[in-house]
C-alpha cells in the first residue's frame, strides 16, 4: 500500500496514482493541500485493518528550505512512531543525481527532522553521475540503497558500489 502524503506539490497525488496502478497496489490519498500526517495516519489504520505488510509513505515535495514543509515531515514521523512503534522502518531520502552540491544541504536539513536510513539516487540514466553522493555517504554514514536509471517500473535497482565507482571513473 502507498500513502500519498505529498499533498503540497501539484499533481503529486495523480503521479502516485499512476505508479500504484503500475505496481498493482492500493493507495490512500486526500485532496491537494490536505494534512499529510492525516493521510499517513489513515494509511496506517487501513494497513492494520487489511494486514498489509508493507506501507510506503510518499512525502516527496519537501523543500528543505521551507520550514512549514519540514515541520509537516516531523509531524508525519511522530504519527508513524506513535502508531507503529515496533515496526521495521526505512526512511529513504531521494536525491536527484543532477542536484550537485545542494544535495549536501538537503541531507543536513532532512537529518534534523528524520532518521534517514538510506539514500536513493535517481536520474542516473542521463549524463549526471551523482558524484556528490560520495561526500554525503562519507560525511553522514548513510548508505545508498537504490538507484533510479529510468522512468519504468523496473528501473529502480539495488545500489552496487563497485559499478557506481567504475561509472564515475
C-alpha positions, 0 to 999 in steps of 0.5 A: 500500500502507498500513502500519498502524503505529498499533498503540497506539490501539484499533481503529486497525488495523480503521479502516485496514482499512476505508479500504484496502478503500475505496481498493482497496489492500493493507495490512500490519498486526500485532496491537494493541500490536505494534512499529510500526517492525516493521510499517513495516519489513515494509511496506517489504520487501513494497513492494520485493518487489511494486514498489509505488510508493507506501507510506503509513505510518499512525502516527496515535495519537501523543500528543505528550505521551507520550514512549514514543509519540514515541520509537516515531515516531523509531524508525519514521523511522530504519527508513524512512531506513535502508531507503529512503534515496533515496526521495521522502518526505512526512511529513504531520502531521494536525491536527484543525481543532477542536484550537485552540491545542494544535495549536501544541504538537503541531507543536513536539513532532512537529518534534523527532522528524520532518521534517514536510513538510506539514500536513493539516487535517481536520474542516473540514466542521463549524463549526471553521475551523482558524484556528490553522493560520495561526500554525503555517504562519507560525511553522514554514514548513510548508505545508498540503497537504490538507484533510479536509471529510468522512468519504468517500473523496473528501473529502480535497482539495488545500489552496487558500489563497485559499478557506481565507482567504475561509472564515475571513473 
